[in-house]
Amino acid sequence: MNRLKISTALVMLLALVFLGIIVFPVLWDEWLARKWEQQIRQKQNPEELRTWAKELFALYSTNQFELQMQITNTPPKGIPVSKYGPTILLEKDNTDSGPSEHLFLIWKFIRARGLYVGETNYVSSNGKMWKPGIYFYTEP
């Protein structure tokens, strides 16, 4: 009887540890992502962000270019910078309505999170609109 109680307790403990290993990182990732998005919405001026993106396109005119953050291309102050990112990706696309330029900021949590920044007429097919031309992205 005593062994049964010990083995049951041990199985329960292992189950809780296993769930903690699986569930905690997912919850942590969601918490970080919500905090990240909230910080951007509260502290970042969208037009300042758009202006910064245009200046980077003026400096780097290629079809696709990944930038490491340096003094000349550090995001505006309202964009969180940490060990998770962002990585800066400049993209030029040809769409049905003509050429399109947008900047993609990527943070690597458990799932990648990002921010697309383009002109006010830019539409992202895989993002959640914050302001016209600016979309939050979460990797599926």
TIVO-2410 file (N, C-alpha, C; in nm, 3 decimals):
# residues 140
REC num residu      c1      c2      c3 atome chaine
REC   1      M   0.083  -0.119   0.000     N      A
REC   1      M   0.000   0.000   0.000    CA      A
REC   1      M   0.087   0.125   0.000     C      A
REC   2      N   0.191   0.123   0.081     N      A
REC   2      N   0.281   0.238   0.090    CA      A
REC   2      N   0.353   0.261  -0.044     C      A
REC   3      R   0.394   0.152  -0.108     N      A
REC   3      R   0.461   0.164  -0.238    CA      A
REC   3      R   0.367   0.221  -0.343     C      A
REC   4      L   0.240   0.186  -0.337     N      A
REC   4      L   0.142   0.238  -0.431    CA      A
REC   4      L   0.128   0.389  -0.417     C      A
REC   5      K   0.125   0.438  -0.294     N      A
REC   5      K   0.116   0.583  -0.270    CA      A
REC   5      K   0.241   0.655  -0.322     C      A
REC   6      I   0.356   0.595  -0.297     N      A
REC   6      I   0.482   0.656  -0.343    CA      A
REC   6      I   0.489   0.658  -0.496     C      A
REC   7      S   0.454   0.546  -0.558     N      A
REC   7      S   0.459   0.543  -0.705    CA      A
REC   7      S   0.356   0.636  -0.767     C      A
REC   8      T   0.237   0.647  -0.705     N      A
REC   8      T   0.136   0.741  -0.755    CA      A
REC   8      T   0.186   0.885  -0.741     C      A
REC   9      A   0.244   0.915  -0.628     N      A
REC   9      A   0.299   1.050  -0.607    CA      A
REC   9      A   0.411   1.079  -0.705     C      A
REC  10      L   0.496   0.980  -0.730     N      A
REC  10      L   0.606   0.998  -0.824    CA      A
REC  10      L   0.554   1.021  -0.966     C      A
REC  11      V   0.454   0.946  -1.008     N      A
REC  11      V   0.394   0.964  -1.141    CA      A
REC  11      V   0.332   1.104  -1.151     C      A
REC  12      M   0.262   1.146  -1.048     N      A
REC  12      M   0.201   1.280  -1.048    CA      A
REC  12      M   0.309   1.389  -1.056     C      A
REC  13      L   0.416   1.371  -0.981     N      A
REC  13      L   0.525   1.468  -0.983    CA      A
REC  13      L   0.589   1.475  -1.121     C      A
REC  14      L   0.616   1.360  -1.181     N      A
REC  14      L   0.674   1.357  -1.316    CA      A
REC  14      L   0.580   1.420  -1.418     C      A
REC  15      A   0.451   1.396  -1.404     N      A
REC  15      A   0.352   1.457  -1.495    CA      A
REC  15      A   0.354   1.609  -1.481     C      A
REC  16      L   0.360   1.659  -1.357     N      A
REC  16      L   0.364   1.804  -1.335    CA      A
REC  16      L   0.493   1.865  -1.391     C      A
REC  17      V   0.605   1.797  -1.372     N      A
REC  17      V   0.732   1.847  -1.426    CA      A
REC  17      V   0.728   1.849  -1.578     C      A
REC  18      F   0.675   1.743  -1.638     N      A
REC  18      F   0.664   1.736  -1.783    CA      A
REC  18      F   0.575   1.848  -1.836     C      A
REC  19      L   0.460   1.866  -1.772     N      A
REC  19      L   0.370   1.974  -1.814    CA      A
REC  19      L   0.437   2.111  -1.798     C      A
REC  20      G   0.512   2.127  -1.691     N      A
REC  20      G   0.584   2.253  -1.669    CA      A
REC  20      G   0.686   2.280  -1.778     C      A
REC  21      I   0.754   2.175  -1.820     N      A
REC  21      I   0.854   2.189  -1.926    CA      A
REC  21      I   0.787   2.226  -2.058     C      A
REC  22      I   0.669   2.172  -2.084     N      A
REC  22      I   0.598   2.199  -2.209    CA      A
REC  22      I   0.518   2.328  -2.202     C      A
REC  23      V   0.440   2.346  -2.096     N      A
REC  23      V   0.344   2.456  -2.088    CA      A
REC  23      V   0.411   2.589  -2.053     C      A
REC  24      F   0.504   2.589  -1.960     N      A
REC  24      F   0.564   2.716  -1.916    CA      A
REC  24      F   0.628   2.794  -2.031     C      A
REC  25      P   0.710   2.732  -2.117     N      A
REC  25      P   0.769   2.810  -2.226    CA      A
REC  25      P   0.665   2.870  -2.321     C      A
REC  26      V   0.558   2.797  -2.346     N      A
REC  26      V   0.453   2.848  -2.434    CA      A
REC  26      V   0.384   2.969  -2.369     C      A
REC  27      L   0.352   2.957  -2.242     N      A
REC  27      L   0.290   3.069  -2.170    CA      A
REC  27      L   0.385   3.188  -2.163     C      A
REC  28      W   0.512   3.162  -2.139     N      A
REC  28      W   0.613   3.268  -2.133    CA      A
REC  28      W   0.623   3.340  -2.268     C      A
REC  29      D   0.623   3.262  -2.376     N      A
REC  29      D   0.629   3.318  -2.510    CA      A
REC  29      D   0.508   3.409  -2.537     C      A
REC  30      E   0.390   3.364  -2.500     N      A
REC  30      E   0.270   3.445  -2.520    CA      A
REC  30      E   0.275   3.572  -2.436     C      A
REC  31      W   0.323   3.562  -2.313     N      A
REC  31      W   0.334   3.679  -2.227    CA      A
REC  31      W   0.432   3.780  -2.285     C      A
REC  32      L   0.549   3.731  -2.331     N      A
REC  32      L   0.648   3.820  -2.392    CA      A
REC  32      L   0.591   3.889  -2.516     C      A
REC  33      A   0.519   3.812  -2.598     N      A
REC  33      A   0.463   3.868  -2.721    CA      A
REC  33      A   0.359   3.975  -2.691     C      A
REC  34      R   0.274   3.951  -2.593     N      A
REC  34      R   0.173   4.053  -2.557    CA      A
REC  34      R   0.240   4.179  -2.502     C      A
REC  35      K   0.340   4.158  -2.418     N      A
REC  35      K   0.413   4.272  -2.362    CA      A
REC  35      K   0.483   4.350  -2.474     C      A
REC  36      W   0.544   4.279  -2.567     N      A
REC  36      W   0.613   4.339  -2.680    CA      A
REC  36      W   0.516   4.422  -2.765     C      A
REC  37      E   0.403   4.363  -2.801     N      A
REC  37      E   0.305   4.434  -2.884    CA      A
REC  37      E   0.248   4.555  -2.810     C      A
REC  38      Q   0.217   4.539  -2.683     N      A
REC  38      Q   0.164   4.649  -2.603    CA      A
REC  38      Q   0.265   4.763  -2.594     C      A
REC  39      Q   0.392   4.729  -2.575     N      A
REC  39      Q   0.495   4.833  -2.566    CA      A
REC  39      Q   0.505   4.912  -2.696     C      A
REC  40      I   0.499   4.843  -2.808     N      A
REC  40      I   0.507   4.911  -2.937    CA      A
REC  40      I   0.385   5.001  -2.956     C      A
REC  41      R   0.266   4.950  -2.927     N      A
REC  41      R   0.143   5.029  -2.944    CA      A
REC  41      R   0.145   5.155  -2.856     C      A
REC  42      Q   0.199   5.143  -2.735     N      A
REC  42      Q   0.199   5.256  -2.642    CA      A
REC  42      Q   0.310   5.357  -2.667     C      A
REC  43      K   0.429   5.309  -2.707     N      A
REC  43      K   0.546   5.396  -2.708    CA      A
REC  43      K   0.593   5.438  -2.846     C      A
REC  44      Q   0.545   5.372  -2.951     N      A
REC  44      Q   0.599   5.400  -3.084    CA      A
REC  44      Q   0.503   5.485  -3.167     C      A
REC  45      N   0.556   5.593  -3.220     N      A
REC  45      N   0.480   5.674  -3.316    CA      A
REC  45      N   0.488   5.605  -3.451     C      A
REC  46      P   0.373   5.567  -3.511     N      A
REC  46      P   0.377   5.494  -3.637    CA      A
REC  46      P   0.446   5.570  -3.750     C      A
REC  47      E   0.428   5.700  -3.756     N      A
REC  47      E   0.490   5.777  -3.863    CA      A
REC  47      E   0.641   5.785  -3.847     C      A
REC  48      E   0.689   5.789  -3.724     N      A
REC  48      E   0.833   5.786  -3.699    CA      A
REC  48      E   0.892   5.653  -3.746     C      A
REC  49      L   0.817   5.546  -3.720     N      A
REC  49      L   0.859   5.413  -3.764    CA      A
REC  49      L   0.862   5.405  -3.917     C      A
REC  50      R   0.761   5.459  -3.982     N      A
REC  50      R   0.754   5.458  -4.128    CA      A
REC  50      R   0.868   5.541  -4.189     C      A
REC  51      T   0.897   5.655  -4.129     N      A
REC  51      T   1.007   5.741  -4.176    CA      A
REC  51      T   1.140   5.669  -4.164     C      A
REC  52      W   1.163   5.601  -4.052     N      A
REC  52      W   1.285   5.523  -4.033    CA      A
REC  52      W   1.298   5.417  -4.140     C      A
REC  53      A   1.187   5.347  -4.172     N      A
REC  53      A   1.190   5.243  -4.275    CA      A
REC  53      A   1.225   5.304  -4.411     C      A
REC  54      K   1.168   5.418  -4.444     N      A
REC  54      K   1.198   5.483  -4.573    CA      A
REC  54      K   1.346   5.522  -4.581     C      A
REC  55      E   1.401   5.569  -4.470     N      A
REC  55      E   1.543   5.607  -4.469    CA      A
REC  55      E   1.632   5.485  -4.492     C      A
REC  56      L   1.594   5.371  -4.437     N      A
REC  56      L   1.673   5.250  -4.460    CA      A
REC  56      L   1.665   5.207  -4.606     C      A
REC  57      F   1.547   5.221  -4.668     N      A
REC  57      F   1.536   5.187  -4.809    CA      A
REC  57      F   1.620   5.281  -4.895     C      A
REC  58      A   1.631   5.405  -4.853     N      A
REC  58      A   1.715   5.499  -4.927    CA      A
REC  58      A   1.863   5.459  -4.917     C      A
REC  59      L   1.902   5.404  -4.802     N      A
REC  59      L   2.041   5.363  -4.783    CA      A
REC  59      L   2.074   5.231  -4.852     C      A
REC  60      Y   1.981   5.139  -4.852     N      A
REC  60      Y   2.005   5.004  -4.905    CA      A
REC  60      Y   1.902   4.973  -5.013     C      A
REC  61      S   1.941   4.980  -5.137     N      A
REC  61      S   1.845   4.956  -5.245    CA      A
REC  61      S   1.874   4.822  -5.312     C      A
REC  62      T   1.823   4.716  -5.251     N      A
REC  62      T   1.834   4.581  -5.307    CA      A
REC  62      T   1.696   4.517  -5.303     C      A
REC  63      N   1.683   4.399  -5.361     N      A
REC  63      N   1.555   4.331  -5.359    CA      A
REC  63      N   1.522   4.276  -5.221     C      A
REC  64      Q   1.620   4.220  -5.155     N      A
REC  64      Q   1.598   4.172  -5.019    CA      A
REC  64      Q   1.730   4.182  -4.946     C      A
REC  65      F   1.727   4.237  -4.826     N      A
REC  65      F   1.850   4.264  -4.755    CA      A
REC  65      F   1.825   4.251  -4.605     C      A
REC  66      E   1.905   4.171  -4.539     N      A
REC  66      E   1.894   4.157  -4.394    CA      A
REC  66      E   2.003   4.241  -4.329     C      A
REC  67      L   1.964   4.321  -4.232     N      A
REC  67      L   2.057   4.411  -4.166    CA      A
REC  67      L   2.080   4.367  -4.023     C      A
REC  68      Q   2.201   4.378  -3.979     N      A
REC  68      Q   2.230   4.366  -3.837    CA      A
REC  68      Q   2.215   4.506  -3.779     C      A
REC  69      M   2.169   4.515  -3.657     N      A
REC  69      M   2.150   4.646  -3.599    CA      A
REC  69      M   2.285   4.712  -3.573     C      A
REC  70      Q   2.297   4.831  -3.624     N      A
REC  70      Q   2.415   4.913  -3.604    CA      A
REC  70      Q   2.367   5.052  -3.567     C      A
REC  71      I   2.457   5.141  -3.541     N      A
REC  71      I   2.420   5.277  -3.502    CA      A
REC  71      I   2.334   5.342  -3.611     C      A
REC  72      T   2.364   5.316  -3.738     N      A
REC  72      T   2.293   5.383  -3.846    CA      A
REC  72      T   2.154   5.325  -3.871     C      A
REC  73      N   2.126   5.205  -3.825     N      A
REC  73      N   1.994   5.147  -3.853    CA      A
REC  73      N   1.922   5.095  -3.729     C      A
REC  74      T   1.955   5.148  -3.614     N      A
REC  74      T   1.885   5.110  -3.491    CA      A
REC  74      T   1.741   5.159  -3.498     C      A
REC  75      P   1.645   5.075  -3.461     N      A
REC  75      P   1.504   5.117  -3.467    CA      A
REC  75      P   1.476   5.236  -3.376     C      A
REC  76      P   1.366   5.306  -3.402     N      A
REC  76      P   1.327   5.416  -3.313    CA      A
REC  76      P   1.309   5.368  -3.170     C      A
REC  77      K   1.309   5.461  -3.076     N      A
REC  77      K   1.310   5.428  -2.932    CA      A
REC  77      K   1.191   5.345  -2.885     C      A
REC  78      G   1.077   5.353  -2.951     N      A
REC  78      G   0.960   5.278  -2.908    CA      A
REC  78      G   0.962   5.131  -2.947     C      A
REC  79      I   1.063   5.090  -3.021     N      A
REC  79      I   1.075   4.951  -3.063    CA      A
REC  79      I   1.165   4.877  -2.964     C      A
REC  80      P   1.114   4.772  -2.900     N      A
REC  80      P   1.197   4.699  -2.804    CA      A
REC  80      P   1.315   4.628  -2.870     C      A
REC  81      V   1.431   4.644  -2.811     N      A
REC  81      V   1.553   4.579  -2.860    CA      A
REC  81      V   1.604   4.491  -2.747     C      A
REC  82      S   1.626   4.363  -2.777     N      A
REC  82      S   1.673   4.270  -2.675    CA      A
REC  82      S   1.751   4.159  -2.742     C      A
REC  83      K   1.785   4.058  -2.663     N      A
REC  83      K   1.855   3.943  -2.720    CA      A
REC  83      K   1.767   3.867  -2.818     C      A
REC  84      Y   1.636   3.893  -2.816     N      A
REC  84      Y   1.543   3.827  -2.907    CA      A
REC  84      Y   1.534   3.898  -3.042     C      A
REC  85      G   1.588   4.016  -3.053     N      A
REC  85      G   1.583   4.087  -3.180    CA      A
REC  85      G   1.559   4.234  -3.159     C      A
REC  86      P   1.530   4.303  -3.264     N      A
REC  86      P   1.483   4.250  -3.392    CA      A
REC  86      P   1.595   4.231  -3.494     C      A
REC  87      T   1.568   4.143  -3.588     N      A
REC  87      T   1.643   4.135  -3.712    CA      A
REC  87      T   1.567   4.222  -3.811     C      A
REC  88      I   1.638   4.296  -3.891     N      A
REC  88      I   1.574   4.389  -3.985    CA      A
REC  88      I   1.585   4.332  -4.125     C      A
REC  89      L   1.473   4.317  -4.191     N      A
REC  89      L   1.469   4.263  -4.326    CA      A
REC  89      L   1.399   4.363  -4.417     C      A
REC  90      L   1.470   4.408  -4.520     N      A
REC  90      L   1.411   4.499  -4.619    CA      A
REC  90      L   1.366   4.416  -4.738     C      A
REC  91      E   1.242   4.434  -4.781     N      A
REC  91      E   1.188   4.355  -4.892    CA      A
REC  91      E   1.125   4.446  -4.996     C      A
REC  92      K   1.152   4.414  -5.123     N      A
REC  92      K   1.087   4.482  -5.235    CA      A
REC  92      K   1.013   4.376  -5.314     C      A
REC  93      D   0.885   4.398  -5.336     N      A
REC  93      D   0.803   4.302  -5.409    CA      A
REC  93      D   0.739   4.371  -5.529     C      A
REC  94      N   0.711   4.294  -5.631     N      A
REC  94      N   0.628   4.342  -5.741    CA      A
REC  94      N   0.491   4.279  -5.724     C      A
REC  95      T   0.392   4.363  -5.701     N      A
REC  95      T   0.256   4.315  -5.681    CA      A
REC  95      T   0.171   4.353  -5.801     C      A
REC  96      D   0.046   4.310  -5.800     N      A
REC  96      D  -0.046   4.345  -5.908    CA      A
REC  96      D  -0.064   4.496  -5.920     C      A
REC  97      S  -0.054   4.566  -5.809     N      A
REC  97      S  -0.071   4.711  -5.811    CA      A
REC  97      S   0.061   4.786  -5.826     C      A
REC  98      G   0.169   4.714  -5.856     N      A
REC  98      G   0.298   4.779  -5.878    CA      A
REC  98      G   0.399   4.739  -5.773     C      A
REC  99      P   0.518   4.803  -5.777     N      A
REC  99      P   0.622   4.768  -5.680    CA      A
REC  99      P   0.583   4.808  -5.538     C      A
REC 100      S   0.628   4.730  -5.444     N      A
REC 100      S   0.598   4.755  -5.303    CA      A
REC 100      S   0.725   4.736  -5.222     C      A
REC 101      E   0.749   4.825  -5.129     N      A
REC 101      E   0.862   4.813  -5.037    CA      A
REC 101      E   0.807   4.803  -4.897     C      A
REC 102      H   0.862   4.714  -4.820     N      A
REC 102      H   0.827   4.709  -4.679    CA      A
REC 102      H   0.945   4.657  -4.599     C      A
REC 103      L   0.945   4.695  -4.476     N      A
REC 103      L   1.048   4.655  -4.382    CA      A
REC 103      L   0.984   4.553  -4.289     C      A
REC 104      F   1.057   4.450  -4.253     N      A
REC 104      F   1.006   4.347  -4.162    CA      A
REC 104      F   1.102   4.336  -4.046     C      A
REC 105      L   1.054   4.364  -3.927     N      A
REC 105      L   1.132   4.347  -3.804    CA      A
REC 105      L   1.092   4.213  -3.745     C      A
REC 106      I   1.188   4.129  -3.712     N      A
REC 106      I   1.160   3.996  -3.661    CA      A
REC 106      I   1.224   3.977  -3.524     C      A
REC 107      W   1.144   3.931  -3.428     N      A
REC 107      W   1.194   3.893  -3.296    CA      A
REC 107      W   1.180   3.742  -3.286     C      A
REC 108      K   1.280   3.676  -3.232     N      A
REC 108      K   1.276   3.531  -3.218    CA      A
REC 108      K   1.245   3.493  -3.074     C      A
REC 109      F   1.119   3.468  -3.046     N      A
REC 109      F   1.080   3.407  -2.920    CA      A
REC 109      F   1.070   3.257  -2.951     C      A
REC 110      I   0.976   3.184  -2.895     N      A
REC 110      I   0.956   3.045  -2.935    CA      A
REC 110      I   0.902   3.043  -3.077     C      A
REC 111      R   0.803   3.127  -3.102     N      A
REC 111      R   0.755   3.149  -3.239    CA      A
REC 111      R   0.802   3.288  -3.279     C      A
REC 112      A   0.836   3.303  -3.404     N      A
REC 112      A   0.883   3.434  -3.450    CA      A
REC 112      A   0.767   3.533  -3.446     C      A
REC 113      R   0.798   3.655  -3.406     N      A
REC 113      R   0.702   3.766  -3.403    CA      A
REC 113      R   0.762   3.874  -3.491     C      A
REC 114      G   0.678   3.950  -3.554     N      A
REC 114      G   0.732   4.052  -3.642    CA      A
REC 114      G   0.643   4.172  -3.656     C      A
REC 115      L   0.696   4.269  -3.727     N      A
REC 115      L   0.626   4.393  -3.755    CA      A
REC 115      L   0.658   4.431  -3.898     C      A
REC 116      Y   0.557   4.432  -3.983     N      A
REC 116      Y   0.573   4.479  -4.120    CA      A
REC 116      Y   0.547   4.628  -4.122     C      A
REC 117      V   0.633   4.703  -4.191     N      A
REC 117      V   0.617   4.848  -4.201    CA      A
REC 117      V   0.630   4.886  -4.347     C      A
REC 118      G   0.526   4.948  -4.401     N      A
REC 118      G   0.527   4.995  -4.539    CA      A
REC 118      G   0.451   5.125  -4.551     C      A
REC 119      E   0.431   5.169  -4.674     N      A
REC 119      E   0.350   5.288  -4.698    CA      A
REC 119      E   0.207   5.263  -4.648     C      A
REC 120      T   0.129   5.366  -4.635     N      A
REC 120      T  -0.007   5.350  -4.582    CA      A
REC 120      T  -0.093   5.261  -4.671     C      A
REC 121      N  -0.057   5.247  -4.799     N      A
REC 121      N  -0.135   5.160  -4.887    CA      A
REC 121      N  -0.082   5.016  -4.890     C      A
REC 122      Y   0.024   4.987  -4.814     N      A
REC 122      Y   0.078   4.851  -4.809    CA      A
REC 122      Y  -0.019   4.761  -4.732     C      A
REC 123      V  -0.046   4.644  -4.789     N      A
REC 123      V  -0.135   4.547  -4.725    CA      A
REC 123      V  -0.058   4.416  -4.709     C      A
REC 124      S  -0.057   4.365  -4.587     N      A
REC 124      S   0.008   4.237  -4.559    CA      A
REC 124      S  -0.100   4.129  -4.554     C      A
REC 125      S  -0.074   4.019  -4.622     N      A
REC 125      S  -0.171   3.910  -4.622    CA      A
REC 125      S  -0.159   3.821  -4.498     C      A
REC 126      N  -0.053   3.837  -4.422     N      A
REC 126      N  -0.036   3.750  -4.305    CA      A
REC 126      N   0.000   3.828  -4.180     C      A
REC 127      G  -0.072   3.935  -4.156     N      A
REC 127      G  -0.046   4.013  -4.036    CA      A
REC 127      G  -0.175   4.073  -3.982     C      A
REC 128      K  -0.166   4.126  -3.860     N      A
REC 128      K  -0.279   4.192  -3.794    CA      A
REC 128      K  -0.253   4.342  -3.799     C      A
REC 129      M  -0.340   4.417  -3.868     N      A
REC 129      M  -0.314   4.560  -3.888    CA      A
REC 129      M  -0.318   4.637  -3.756     C      A
REC 130      W  -0.215   4.720  -3.738     N      A
REC 130      W  -0.211   4.813  -3.627    CA      A
REC 130      W  -0.254   4.950  -3.678     C      A
REC 131      K  -0.185   4.999  -3.778     N      A
REC 131      K  -0.218   5.125  -3.847    CA      A
REC 131      K  -0.209   5.094  -3.996     C      A
REC 132      P  -0.269   5.176  -4.082     N      A
REC 132      P  -0.256   5.149  -4.227    CA      A
REC 132      P  -0.109   5.133  -4.267     C      A
REC 133      G  -0.078   5.019  -4.328     N      A
REC 133      G   0.057   4.990  -4.374    CA      A
REC 133      G   0.149   4.930  -4.269     C      A
REC 134      I   0.102   4.913  -4.145     N      A
REC 134      I   0.184   4.856  -4.037    CA      A
REC 134      I   0.107   4.740  -3.975     C      A
REC 135      Y   0.172   4.622  -3.975     N      A
REC 135      Y   0.106   4.499  -3.932    CA      A
REC 135      Y   0.192   4.423  -3.833     C      A
REC 136      F   0.127   4.366  -3.730     N      A
REC 136      F   0.192   4.274  -3.640    CA      A
REC 136      F   0.181   4.134  -3.699     C      A
REC 137      Y   0.286   4.055  -3.684     N      A
REC 137      Y   0.290   3.921  -3.740    CA      A
REC 137      Y   0.328   3.821  -3.629     C      A
REC 138      T   0.262   3.707  -3.629     N      A
REC 138      T   0.300   3.597  -3.540    CA      A
REC 138      T   0.313   3.473  -3.626     C      A
REC 139      E   0.425   3.404  -3.614     N      A
REC 139      E   0.447   3.281  -3.688    CA      A
REC 139      E   0.342   3.179  -3.648     C      A
REC 140      P   0.280   3.113  -3.747     N      A
REC 140      P   0.175   3.015  -3.713    CA      A
REC 140      P   0.230   2.894  -3.640     C      A
***
